[in-house]
Amino acid sequence: WTGPFVFDSSELPIITIYLMYLPMFIQWMRKEKDQPLLKRFIMPTLAFCGSVFMVIACIVSHKWGCFWYLIVFAVVMFFGWLVNKKKKIA
């Protein structure tokens, strides 16, 4: 890779994993009404804060590499969506 697309392809995908955790933690707090206070609110809140910390740490350490990685990630996901859409039509 050359130009702005020089990013660490082994480390940066972690940012997408931690970003995908965030809605999971929110949904856990919304839907798990039978769980005690610790498991329903406190642990997911701590996990949410840890995930946000990891995303911020990635952005601080890799700066523009995160932005370019997320662009490549979005393009790949878009092409995957197109392929999946065509499979459903056929």
Backbone as ProteinMPNN parsed JSONL, in Angstrom:
{"seq_chain_A": "WTGPFVFDSSELPIITIYLMYLPMFIQWMRKEKDQPLLKRFIMPTLAFCGSVFMVIACIVSHKWGCFWYLIVFAVVMFFGWLVNKKKKIA", "coords_chain_A": {"N_chain_A": [[0.83, -1.185, 0.0], [0.387, 2.237, -0.706], [0.502, 5.8, -0.225], [-2.315, 7.387, 1.354], [-3.493, 5.085, 2.282], [-1.943, 3.524, 3.949], [-1.977, 1.546, 6.48], [-2.152, -0.3, 9.556], [-3.022, -3.381, 9.024], [-3.38, -5.538, 10.656], [-3.915, -4.7, 13.21], [-5.807, -2.602, 13.228], [-8.452, -3.607, 12.558], [-9.553, -4.207, 14.997], [-10.779, -1.934, 15.954], [-13.253, -1.89, 14.645], [-14.47, -4.13, 15.708], [-14.744, -3.44, 18.441], [-16.408, -1.22, 18.113], [-18.685, -2.495, 17.172], [-19.465, -3.847, 19.423], [-20.694, -1.946, 21.055], [-23.55, -1.32, 20.457], [-24.516, -3.821, 21.187], [-24.118, -3.985, 23.958], [-25.82, -1.942, 24.796], [-28.317, -2.922, 23.957], [-28.416, -5.196, 25.55], [-28.729, -4.058, 28.098], [-31.227, -2.916, 27.735], [-32.976, -5.093, 27.15], [-32.649, -7.348, 28.856], [-34.39, -7.887, 31.269], [-34.781, -9.628, 33.377], [-32.397, -9.983, 34.672], [-30.133, -9.457, 37.435], [-29.211, -6.278, 39.004], [-26.401, -5.885, 38.841], [-25.568, -7.515, 36.633], [-27.235, -6.534, 34.653], [-26.947, -3.721, 34.379], [-24.527, -2.598, 35.521], [-22.187, -4.169, 34.79], [-22.443, -4.233, 31.87], [-22.245, -1.452, 31.435], [-19.652, -0.876, 32.327], [-18.251, -2.444, 30.477], [-19.004, -1.145, 28.129], [-17.782, 1.356, 28.543], [-15.105, 0.491, 28.532], [-14.888, -0.415, 25.881], [-15.307, 1.973, 24.465], [-13.056, 3.326, 25.369], [-11.034, 1.758, 24.15], [-11.541, 2.275, 21.436], [-11.06, 5.04, 21.331], [-8.358, 5.011, 22.104], [-7.255, 3.683, 19.926], [-7.783, 5.504, 17.874], [-6.267, 7.687, 18.765], [-3.679, 6.606, 18.716], [-3.292, 5.728, 16.05], [-4.229, 7.707, 14.425], [-4.894, 9.181, 11.37], [-4.804, 6.784, 10.065], [-6.836, 5.178, 11.076], [-9.113, 6.399, 10.003], [-8.74, 5.997, 7.208], [-8.69, 3.225, 7.165], [-11.344, 2.681, 7.995], [-12.722, 3.677, 5.804], [-11.933, 1.882, 3.757], [-12.997, -0.44, 4.913], [-15.75, 0.203, 4.882], [-16.2, 0.295, 2.109], [-15.669, -2.366, 1.359], [-17.674, -3.657, 2.858], [-19.899, -2.552, 1.581], [-19.7, -3.645, -1.019], [-20.03, -6.317, -0.318], [-22.663, -6.202, 0.598], [-23.955, -5.593, -1.804], [-23.456, -7.973, -3.267], [-24.789, -9.819, -1.632], [-27.374, -8.85, -1.856], [-27.896, -9.345, -4.551], [-27.907, -12.128, -4.537], [-30.225, -12.698, -3.086], [-32.188, -11.818, -4.809], [-31.972, -13.506, -7.022]], "CA_chain_A": [[0.0, 0.0, 0.0], [1.06, 3.524, -0.699], [-0.391, 6.936, -0.043], [-3.015, 7.449, 2.647], [-3.991, 3.772, 2.688], [-0.919, 2.786, 4.69], [-2.434, 1.345, 7.85], [-1.82, -1.6, 10.119], [-4.188, -4.23, 8.765], [-3.531, -6.557, 11.694], [-4.332, -4.088, 14.47], [-6.947, -1.701, 13.092], [-9.791, -4.213, 12.583], [-10.061, -4.235, 16.363], [-11.674, -0.79, 16.154], [-14.601, -2.243, 14.201], [-15.019, -5.087, 16.673], [-15.184, -2.705, 19.622], [-17.561, -0.402, 17.746], [-19.858, -3.369, 17.066], [-19.879, -4.231, 20.777], [-21.451, -0.887, 21.722], [-25.004, -1.55, 20.444], [-24.842, -5.061, 21.911], [-24.215, -3.666, 25.384], [-27.028, -1.138, 25.001], [-29.464, -3.825, 23.848], [-28.416, -6.049, 26.739], [-29.317, -3.294, 29.203], [-32.64, -2.696, 27.443], [-33.827, -6.274, 27.012], [-32.49, -8.374, 29.892], [-35.095, -7.389, 32.443], [-34.759, -10.606, 34.456], [-31.054, -10.028, 35.252], [-29.94, -8.546, 38.575], [-28.644, -4.963, 38.716], [-24.985, -6.002, 38.459], [-25.442, -8.065, 35.284], [-28.023, -5.793, 33.664], [-26.508, -2.346, 34.149], [-23.163, -2.237, 35.935], [-21.19, -4.827, 33.938], [-22.46, -3.705, 30.5], [-21.757, -0.075, 31.432], [-18.185, -0.954, 32.394], [-17.787, -2.958, 29.187], [-19.215, -0.052, 27.179], [-16.705, 2.326, 28.78], [-13.864, -0.126, 28.063], [-14.896, -0.412, 24.415], [-15.097, 3.358, 24.034], [-11.635, 3.611, 25.622], [-10.221, 1.11, 23.116], [-11.734, 3.006, 20.182], [-10.334, 6.305, 21.463], [-6.926, 4.703, 22.096], [-6.893, 3.361, 18.541], [-7.784, 6.751, 17.106], [-5.132, 8.496, 19.205], [-2.395, 6.022, 18.324], [-3.155, 5.549, 14.602], [-4.675, 8.953, 13.8], [-5.582, 9.097, 10.086], [-4.877, 5.383, 9.643], [-8.179, 4.692, 11.425], [-10.051, 6.943, 9.027], [-8.565, 5.307, 5.92], [-9.13, 1.844, 7.363], [-12.802, 2.64, 8.017], [-13.187, 3.858, 4.42], [-11.75, 0.591, 3.086], [-13.961, -1.338, 5.537], [-17.078, 0.552, 4.375], [-16.272, -0.105, 0.694], [-15.774, -3.832, 1.337], [-19.013, -4.005, 3.345], [-20.852, -2.168, 0.549], [-19.662, -4.674, -2.064], [-20.656, -7.503, 0.263], [-24.101, -5.954, 0.604], [-24.414, -5.735, -3.185], [-23.442, -9.399, -3.612], [-25.854, -10.455, -0.867], [-28.637, -8.394, -2.441], [-28.094, -10.068, -5.805], [-28.234, -13.522, -4.221], [-31.618, -12.776, -2.641], [-33.048, -11.597, -5.974], [-31.903, -14.666, -7.918]], "C_chain_A": [[0.871, 1.243, 0.0], [0.031, 4.626, -0.494], [-1.093, 6.88, 1.297], [-3.486, 6.085, 3.15], [-2.926, 2.903, 3.339], [-1.408, 2.689, 6.129], [-2.128, -0.076, 8.272], [-3.034, -2.515, 10.002], [-4.353, -5.343, 9.798], [-4.082, -5.976, 12.991], [-5.609, -3.263, 14.335], [-8.316, -2.382, 13.026], [-10.385, -4.313, 13.984], [-11.01, -3.077, 16.612], [-13.089, -1.13, 15.71], [-15.244, -3.245, 15.156], [-15.545, -4.354, 17.895], [-16.348, -1.778, 19.315], [-18.828, -1.248, 17.637], [-20.334, -3.854, 18.433], [-20.835, -3.208, 21.394], [-22.965, -1.089, 21.637], [-25.408, -2.839, 21.158], [-25.008, -4.79, 23.401], [-25.473, -2.86, 25.68], [-28.269, -2.03, 24.939], [-29.548, -4.772, 25.05], [-29.089, -5.332, 27.9], [-30.806, -3.067, 28.98], [-33.485, -3.955, 27.601], [-33.736, -7.294, 28.146], [-33.087, -7.912, 31.215], [-35.058, -8.357, 33.627], [-33.392, -10.711, 35.144], [-30.973, -9.095, 36.469], [-29.211, -7.264, 38.137], [-27.205, -5.045, 38.224], [-24.837, -6.467, 37.015], [-26.203, -7.266, 34.246], [-27.451, -4.413, 33.371], [-25.028, -2.103, 34.423], [-22.119, -2.861, 35.017], [-21.252, -4.345, 32.481], [-21.978, -2.252, 30.406], [-20.238, -0.04, 31.49], [-17.599, -1.455, 31.074], [-17.93, -1.9, 28.101], [-18.095, 0.975, 27.308], [-15.358, 1.775, 28.304], [-13.776, -0.139, 26.544], [-14.671, 0.985, 23.863], [-13.634, 3.748, 24.246], [-10.755, 3.001, 24.537], [-10.347, 1.817, 21.773], [-10.964, 4.325, 20.222], [-8.833, 6.066, 21.427], [-6.445, 4.379, 20.689], [-6.812, 4.626, 17.701], [-6.594, 7.619, 17.479], [-3.816, 7.922, 18.686], [-2.207, 5.951, 16.804], [-3.596, 6.755, 13.792], [-5.416, 8.72, 12.485], [-5.647, 7.669, 9.553], [-6.233, 4.776, 9.95], [-9.205, 5.152, 10.403], [-9.951, 6.193, 7.702], [-8.982, 3.84, 6.027], [-10.656, 1.764, 7.316], [-13.397, 2.891, 6.63], [-13.067, 2.545, 3.65], [-12.775, -0.415, 3.608], [-15.369, -1.072, 4.986], [-17.24, 0.13, 2.915], [-16.432, -1.619, 0.585], [-17.162, -4.273, 1.796], [-20.085, -3.658, 2.308], [-20.885, -3.202, -0.573], [-20.262, -5.985, -1.564], [-22.172, -7.385, 0.293], [-24.673, -6.113, -0.8], [-24.486, -7.201, -3.603], [-24.577, -10.123, -2.893], [-27.225, -10.077, -1.428], [-28.933, -9.139, -3.736], [-28.452, -11.528, -5.562], [-29.696, -13.662, -3.81], [-32.58, -12.607, -3.807], [-33.113, -12.846, -6.849], [-32.586, -15.871, -7.362]], "O_chain_A": [[1.935, 1.29, 0.617], [-1.174, 4.388, -0.584], [-0.533, 6.382, 2.273], [-3.841, 5.948, 4.321], [-3.005, 1.676, 3.283], [-1.269, 3.635, 6.905], [-1.877, -0.946, 7.438], [-3.965, -2.423, 10.802], [-5.379, -6.024, 9.805], [-4.662, -6.709, 13.792], [-6.417, -3.239, 15.263], [-9.296, -1.751, 13.425], [-11.595, -4.485, 14.134], [-11.95, -3.208, 17.396], [-14.046, -0.691, 16.35], [-16.454, -3.196, 15.377], [-16.663, -4.611, 18.341], [-17.201, -1.566, 20.177], [-19.918, -0.781, 17.967], [-21.496, -4.233, 18.579], [-21.703, -3.581, 22.183], [-23.625, -1.035, 22.675], [-26.52, -2.937, 21.676], [-25.932, -5.305, 24.031], [-26.121, -3.074, 26.704], [-29.167, -1.906, 25.771], [-30.642, -5.103, 25.506], [-29.915, -5.913, 28.604], [-31.572, -3.029, 29.943], [-34.594, -3.891, 28.132], [-34.69, -8.041, 28.362], [-32.365, -7.589, 32.157], [-35.281, -7.944, 34.765], [-33.253, -11.462, 36.11], [-31.658, -8.074, 36.524], [-28.669, -7.192, 37.034], [-26.833, -4.343, 37.284], [-24.068, -5.883, 36.252], [-25.855, -7.31, 33.066], [-27.469, -3.976, 32.22], [-24.351, -1.459, 33.622], [-21.247, -2.153, 34.514], [-20.202, -4.069, 31.899], [-21.371, -1.865, 29.408], [-19.605, 0.74, 30.778], [-16.576, -0.952, 30.611], [-17.058, -1.777, 27.241], [-17.526, 1.412, 26.307], [-14.557, 2.515, 27.732], [-12.707, 0.099, 25.981], [-13.926, 1.162, 22.899], [-13.04, 4.421, 23.403], [-9.829, 3.653, 24.053], [-9.361, 1.945, 21.048], [-10.292, 4.684, 19.255], [-8.102, 6.827, 20.793], [-5.34, 4.765, 20.306], [-5.884, 4.798, 16.911], [-5.974, 8.226, 16.606], [-2.935, 8.671, 18.264], [-1.086, 6.097, 16.316], [-3.355, 6.81, 12.586], [-6.483, 8.107, 12.496], [-6.462, 7.375, 8.679], [-6.734, 3.953, 9.183], [-10.066, 4.377, 9.987], [-10.97, 5.796, 7.137], [-9.557, 3.282, 5.093], [-11.206, 0.874, 6.667], [-14.466, 2.368, 6.316], [-14.006, 2.143, 2.963], [-13.36, -1.164, 2.825], [-16.097, -2.011, 4.662], [-18.308, -0.342, 2.526], [-17.248, -2.099, -0.201], [-17.761, -5.163, 1.193], [-21.068, -4.385, 2.169], [-21.959, -3.594, -1.029], [-20.933, -6.686, -2.321], [-22.881, -8.36, 0.041], [-25.744, -6.695, -0.976], [-25.462, -7.625, -4.221], [-25.255, -10.956, -3.494], [-28.133, -10.908, -1.463], [-30.075, -9.52, -3.994], [-29.234, -12.102, -6.32], [-30.339, -14.653, -4.156], [-33.667, -13.185, -3.803], [-34.176, -13.203, -7.356], [-32.608, -16.92, -8.006]]}, "name": "protein", "num_of_chains": 1, "seq": "WTGPFVFDSSELPIITIYLMYLPMFIQWMRKEKDQPLLKRFIMPTLAFCGSVFMVIACIVSHKWGCFWYLIVFAVVMFFGWLVNKKKKIA"}
